[in-house]
Amino acid sequence: MLKKLYNFMLDTRDRQRIGIALSKGGAMMNARNIDVTKPSTWEFSGFSQNGEDGILDILTKNLSTSNRYFVEIGAADGIENNSGWLIAAERYNGILIEGDPHLVDRAKRVMTGYSIGVDIHNIFVKQESAQEIMNLSMYTNPDVFSLDIDGNDYYIAKSILDIGFRPKIFVVEYNSAYGPDETMTIKYKPDFSFKKEHETQLYYGVSISGWMKLFKDHGYRFVTVDTQGVNGFFVDPNCFHESFLEGIMGASFQENQSQLRRFRKPWQEQFALISDQNFSRI
């Protein structure tokens, strides 16, 4: 009885959060003064944290063909992520994947009410998970693929691309503490947890140049990073009109503003705190 009451209260709060996200996102979306060549003007956040909703809004609306399908790895509770707006406001179908079973339960109770085509899976994603994820997806070329697990992101993305999975738009988190030029990532560890690996929690993920190299090797084009210095956006150029892509003047690097506020040090000094860790050059 107490568990049912707790879940009811939690679900009520989560539905309130969705209502707030839709209202906030709608207001921010309409307040934009969009310059199609400047991704910084595209940004707004309803469900996302760093303007991703707005960047994806412009990119998806400029696709030459669309299946209105997404895959998100690291989906949390389904509300605060990169696909929440696509589900609740745009009625996209797709897959939410999350390693925490409690967050998966919450997402199942709330987010499935916004689209009958949303599947939610509890998977702790590893390199070996690529084929399983591809088998779960209705399409091998979903409109949007978002990856944010604060750890083995590079290895997961590479395995996804290597087996022929080809999303039209790929959103990935990068670690600005590695700087703008180094092509590097963490050493692969199947059970990696950035909260446990180093006391600063700065040892995780991939440099933006590392991402650029991987995606270029697979025929993708870099679009921009968000102004908060968290995500990089890459696209399959075959799915957009050349005139749209040629005009984009995106930022190639931004400091992670959250890390900058937390440490009050630029990326060079942040990296000095973890420079003795094991890295792989890409």
VENDA-V441238 format. One record per residue. N is the residue number from 0. PSI is psi in radians with two decimals (* if undefined). D_FIRST is the distance of its C-alpha to the first C-alpha in whole Angstrom. Layout:
BEGIN
N:PSI:D_FIRST
N:PSI:D_FIRST
END
This chain:
BEGIN
0:-0.79:0
1:-0.65:4
2:-0.72:5
3:-0.72:5
4:-0.74:6
5:-0.78:9
6:-0.66:10
7:-0.78:11
8:-0.69:12
9:-0.76:14
10:-0.69:15
11:-0.77:17
12:-0.71:18
13:-0.65:20
14:-0.60:21
15:-0.68:23
16:-0.67:24
17:-0.74:26
18:-0.74:27
19:-0.74:29
20:-0.72:30
21:-0.73:32
22:-0.81:33
23:-0.80:35
24:-0.74:36
25:-0.74:38
26:-0.77:39
27:-0.67:40
28:-0.78:42
29:-0.37:44
30:-0.14:45
31:2.56:47
32:1.55:50
33:2.24:51
34:1.98:54
35:-0.29:53
36:-0.20:55
37:1.73:53
38:-0.42:49
39:-0.42:49
40:-0.14:49
41:-0.39:46
42:2.47:43
43:2.77:40
44:2.04:37
45:-1.09:34
46:-0.50:31
47:2.94:34
48:-0.41:35
49:0.56:39
50:0.06:40
51:-0.63:39
52:-0.73:38
53:-0.72:41
54:-0.75:43
55:-0.57:42
56:-0.81:42
57:-0.76:46
58:-0.80:46
59:-0.58:44
60:-0.21:46
61:0.16:49
62:2.44:49
63:-0.52:51
64:2.64:49
65:2.43:45
66:0.03:42
67:0.87:40
68:2.54:38
69:2.82:36
70:2.26:35
71:2.18:33
72:2.15:33
73:0.82:31
74:-0.12:29
75:-2.34:26
76:0.17:23
77:-0.18:25
78:-0.83:26
79:1.45:28
80:-2.94:31
81:-0.13:34
82:-0.12:33
83:-0.74:30
84:-0.69:33
85:-0.65:34
86:-0.98:31
87:-0.59:30
88:-0.59:34
89:-0.12:36
90:0.68:34
91:2.68:35
92:2.85:33
93:-2.84:33
94:2.25:31
95:2.24:29
96:2.24:29
97:2.46:27
98:-0.30:27
99:2.01:24
100:-0.53:21
101:-0.70:18
102:-0.60:21
103:-0.75:21
104:-0.74:17
105:-0.74:18
106:-0.71:21
107:-0.66:20
108:-0.46:17
109:-0.91:20
110:-0.48:23
111:-0.28:24
112:-0.19:23
113:-0.25:27
114:2.21:29
115:-0.17:28
116:0.41:31
117:2.14:29
118:2.41:28
119:2.21:26
120:2.43:26
121:1.72:25
122:2.20:29
123:1.80:30
124:2.32:34
125:3.10:37
126:-0.69:40
127:-0.10:40
128:-0.14:37
129:-0.83:40
130:-0.66:40
131:-0.76:37
132:-0.73:36
133:-0.66:39
134:-0.56:38
135:-0.56:35
136:2.48:37
137:-0.38:38
138:2.56:41
139:-0.12:43
140:1.03:44
141:2.70:41
142:-0.75:42
143:2.37:40
144:2.11:39
145:2.32:37
146:2.08:37
147:1.60:35
148:0.15:34
149:0.77:36
150:-1.79:38
151:0.53:40
152:-0.77:40
153:-0.82:44
154:-0.62:43
155:-0.85:41
156:-0.76:43
157:-0.76:46
158:-0.63:44
159:-0.82:43
160:-0.65:46
161:-0.47:48
162:0.06:47
163:0.07:48
164:2.23:45
165:1.39:46
166:2.63:44
167:-0.68:46
168:2.24:44
169:2.12:43
170:2.22:41
171:2.52:41
172:2.45:40
173:2.84:43
174:1.86:44
175:-0.27:47
176:-0.33:47
177:-0.10:49
178:3.10:52
179:-0.26:53
180:-0.53:56
181:2.40:54
182:1.64:53
183:2.78:50
184:3.08:47
185:2.86:45
186:2.43:46
187:2.35:43
188:2.04:41
189:-0.64:38
190:0.56:35
191:2.36:37
192:2.00:34
193:-0.41:36
194:-0.40:34
195:-0.39:36
196:-0.60:39
197:2.49:41
198:-0.48:40
199:-0.34:41
200:0.48:39
201:-0.18:42
202:1.67:42
203:2.77:41
204:-2.61:42
205:2.61:45
206:2.74:48
207:-0.62:49
208:-0.54:52
209:-0.75:51
210:-0.76:48
211:-0.71:52
212:-0.81:53
213:-0.87:51
214:-0.60:50
215:-0.72:54
216:-0.42:55
217:0.27:53
218:0.29:54
219:2.82:52
220:2.37:53
221:2.41:52
222:-1.00:51
223:2.96:49
224:2.77:47
225:2.86:45
226:-0.27:46
227:-0.06:43
228:0.69:45
229:-0.78:41
230:2.56:42
231:2.54:45
232:2.24:45
233:2.58:48
234:2.66:49
235:1.95:50
236:-0.33:54
237:-0.19:54
238:0.15:51
239:2.72:53
240:2.37:56
241:-0.64:58
242:-0.61:59
243:-0.86:56
244:-0.68:55
245:-0.51:59
246:-0.21:58
247:2.27:55
248:1.37:56
249:2.83:53
250:2.40:52
251:-0.24:53
252:2.44:51
253:2.52:49
254:2.44:48
255:1.97:44
256:-0.57:43
257:-0.78:40
258:-0.64:42
259:-0.73:45
260:-0.68:43
261:-0.81:41
262:-0.30:45
263:0.65:47
264:2.51:49
265:3.00:51
266:-0.60:50
267:-0.73:53
268:-0.50:52
269:-0.78:48
270:-0.57:50
271:-0.48:52
272:-0.37:49
273:0.20:48
274:-0.29:51
275:0.06:51
276:2.95:48
277:2.17:49
278:2.72:49
279:2.32:51
280:2.38:53
281:*:53
END
